[in-house]
Amino acid sequence: MNFFDTSIIEFLNRFTDTKDFDGVMVFLVTNNFVKGLGIISIFWFFWFQKSTQLKKNRERVITAMASCLVAIVVARVLTLVLPFRQRPILHEDLHLVKRYGSELVDLGTMSSFPSDHAVMFFSLATGIFLISRRIGVLVYLYVLGFICFPRIYLGYHYPTDILAGALLGVAITLLISTPRISRPIIRKSFQFSSRYSGAFYVFFFLLMYEISTMFSESRVVGSYLVKLFVKGT
C-alpha cells in the first residue's frame, strides 16, 4: 500500500451513512447494460452509419475489437504473474466499512492490480476516440465516472489499479492501431467478411456481446466444461 491509495480509499470510506448512494454504486458495477452495452452500441453506430468515412470507420472498429481482446488477455496475465494485491475492501489492515449491498458482488480471487475493467474499457474508449475525438472524450469521462469510480468507492480497487489499467488499455489500443499491426488484421477481417458475411456477423455480434459483459458468459461455460471434463476423468 502507499499513501496515495490509502488516503483516497480512506477518505471515500468516511461517507458511511449513504445507503441510497451505495445502492447506485453497486448497481453501476453489476449492470452490464450500464457498463458495456452502451459503449459497444457506439461501435455499431459507426459500423452502419452512412458516411464518406464508412470504410475507415469500419477499419477502426475492427482494430478496436482486436485491441480489446489483446488488452483483456494482457490484463489477466498480469494479474497472475505480478505479486498478488488484496482488494481494499478485503484488506484487514484498512478496516474499511463495507457498503450497503456490496456483499452481494462476487469479487473472485484474482489480484486487484491492474484493474481489468479499466484496461478493457479504456481500450474501447481509445478505439472510439480514434474514430471521433468528441465522442471519445465523452466515453473516457463515462468510463472514469460510471465504471471506474464506483469500483474505487466500493473498495474493489485502489486508485493505482485503475490508473495502471487505464494507461495499459490506452497504450495497447494505440499500439495495435499502428498501420504495421492493424493492416493485416483489417485485411483478413474484410476478406472473411466478403467470403462468409453471415458467419462474420454472427461472430462479430457474439464477440461484441461478450466484450460488453466482460466475457462473463464465456467464463461460466468454460468453468462448466472444465468441471465436466474433470468429473469425467
C-alpha angles and dihedrals in degrees: 000000000000136000094254093057099039095046092055095042093048092045093054091045091060090076095081104145094068106106095155094046091047088054091053091050092050090048091053094052095046104040112089093194091060094042108040117356094065092053093044090052089062089062090052088051092055092043094057102027111118105239142137084246094055097117093045091047091052090049090054092047090054090047091049092053091049090048091050092053091050091046096053092046091050091048093052093047092050092051088056101043101037121078110283115261119198117225113255095241090054095044107107095202092062095056092207121182111240114238123243109273095004092109088072092064117095107225095181122210101280125119116266094227118117107015107237089201091058092045095051101039096043087049089054092044090053090051089055091045090057089056098041123004094198095053091038093058090051091050091049089054091046093052091048096046104033104029109026105031094056090055091055093043093052092047096247093123140019117237090250090055087059095041094050091045092050093050091046093050093048093046094050094050092047090049095048089046093062109111094242091061103028100048097067090046092049093045094051092046094051091046091052091045091051095050100036107022094161094051090043094057093043090053092042092051094048091046093052092045092052091047090052090055096041088249090292094148093047091051091051092050091045093050091049092051091048090052091050091049093048091046091049093052 
